[in-house]
Every structure is written in structure tokens, then in C-alpha cells.
Amino acid sequence: ELSGLKKTLNVEVEQLRS
């Protein structure tokens, strides 16, 4: 679902920011 994809993207972005 879209919500699941958005959550995955948020996790990826947080890892990049770290």
C-alpha cells in the first residue's frame, strides 16, 4: 500500500540523514 511505501521511504531518508 501507499502508506507502507511512505513509511519505508521515511526510514531510508532517516538513514541517509544519520
MODELLER restraints for C-alpha pairs under 7 A, 6 or more apart:
rsr = mdl.restraints
at = mdl.atoms
